[in-house]
Amino acid sequence: MTRLNELRDNPGANKKRVRVGRGIGSGVGKTGGRGGKGQTARSGVAINGFEGGQMPLHMRMPKRGFNALNPKKWNQLRIDRVQNYIDSGKLDIKGVVDAAALVKAGVIRRELDGVRLIGSSGFTAKKVTFKVAHATKGALAAIEAAGGKVDMPQAEVKADA
């Protein structure tokens, strides 16, 4: 049985850090691994994308696509995963299955901006009513084929506008 005063790290578990600039005999003396003179020999240098005055590559490349200022963050949820939670009895399908019910059952971690149902197979639960932000065509078809219903209030608002 080992005693507290006999506890030691395994051999080689702790390496001593290299102390630079401690004389010519240390191997990392004089310039301390920073090469010769100039900007990068000094402290506080951040020139990662800098190309010596030439237009940097990331600025030469054309811009692509559209980036929204405040994009929506959806919980993308596969319908076969929902089916697994229904089969295991963790998700109650008697009421409306919305983001709050999915969080309570542990299917998703947090509500974010809403739930987006994806997938096109593996759903067999009867008469389930979902209230979600969005659903793919395949997910809609699979849920309606099983006898369920999907209510998307945000989609209706867009259709009216």
N, C-alpha and C positions, 0 to 999 in steps of 0.2 A: 504494500500500500504506500502510495507516495504522500509525502507531507507537503504542506503549503510552502515551506521554505526550500523545498527541493524542486519546485516546478520550474521548468525551463522550456523555451521554444525548441522546436526540432532543429537540428543542425542545418544551417543554410536558410532558415525561414526568414531571417531579417538580414537584408543587405545594407551596408553603410552607404549613404548617398555620396556621390562624387563631389568633393569640394574643389571648385575650379579656382584658378588664379592663386595658387599657393606655391609658386616657385617652379623653376624650369625642370627640376627633377621629378615633379609629380606627373608629368605627361600632359597635364591640362593647365600649364602655367601661362604666363605672359598674356596672350589674347583670350585665354579661357574658353576655347572651342568656338569662338565667334569669328575666326578668320582674321582678315586684315582690317584696315580702317573703313570708314564710310558709314552710311546711314544705318545699316543693319548691325553694326558693331555697337551702336548706342542702345540705350533702353527706351521703351515706349514706341517701338516701331510696329506698324500694322500696315503692311503693303501687300496683302495676299493677292488681290486682283490687279495690282499695279504692273504696267508693262513699260516703264521707263518713259512715259509721256505718250507712247503710241496708244491709240484707242483700244481699251481692253476688249478681249474676246466677247465677254458677256454683254458689252455695249454695242459690239459690231453685229451681233445676231439680231434678226428681226423679232419684233414682238409678235406673240401669237395669242389668238383667242380673246376672251373677255373675262376679266376677273371682277366679280361683284365686290362692292365695298363692304357689305355685311351679308355674306352668304348664309343660307340656312344650313343647319346641321341636323340631318335626319338620323333616326335610328333605323337602319336598314334591317329588316327582320324577315327571314325566310319562313314561308308558311309551313314547311315540314317541321321546323323547330317549334313552332306554335303547337302543331299537332302532337309532338313529343310531350310537351308540358300538359296538354289536355289529357293525353293517355295516362300520364303519371299522377293525375289528380291535383297538380299544383295550380293549374289555371281553371278558375270557375267560369263556365260559359253560360250560366243561367241569365246573367245580366248582359250589359253591353261591354264588350272587350275594347277598352281604350288604353291610352298610355299609362294612366294611373293604375289600372288593373294589371297591366303587364309588369309594371315596376313592383307592385305588391307581390306578384307571383314569382318575381325574380327572373323573368324572361329578359328584361332589359335593366340596365343599371340606373339610368335617369331619363327623364322625359325629353330633354333637348328641345328642338323646335317641332317635334312630332315624330310619328312612326310612319315608315314607308314599307309596305308589304311587298316582298319580291318572291320570285319562284313560281313554278307552274305545275308542280306535282307533289305528291305526298300529303295531301290534305283530304281527310275523310270525315271530319266531325260534322254532325248534322246541326242545322239551325243555329249557327253562330253569327251574331251581329257584331261587326267590327266598326269602331269609330276611329278612323285614322286620317292622317293628312294626305296620304297618297298610296296608291296601289298600282302595280304594273298590270298590263292587260292579261298576262298569263295568270297572275295571282287572283285577279277578279274572276276570270273564267273558272279557275279551280274551286274557288270558294262558292261561287254561284252554282256550279255543277254538283257540289256536295249539299246544296240546300241552304247555304248561308247567305249573308247580306253584308255589303260594305257601304258604310256611310262616310262620305268624304266632304265635310262642310267647306273646307278651303277651296276645293275644286269647283264647287257651286258658286262661290263668290267670284272666282275668276271667270266663269262662264257668263255671269250676269254683267260684268264690267265691260 
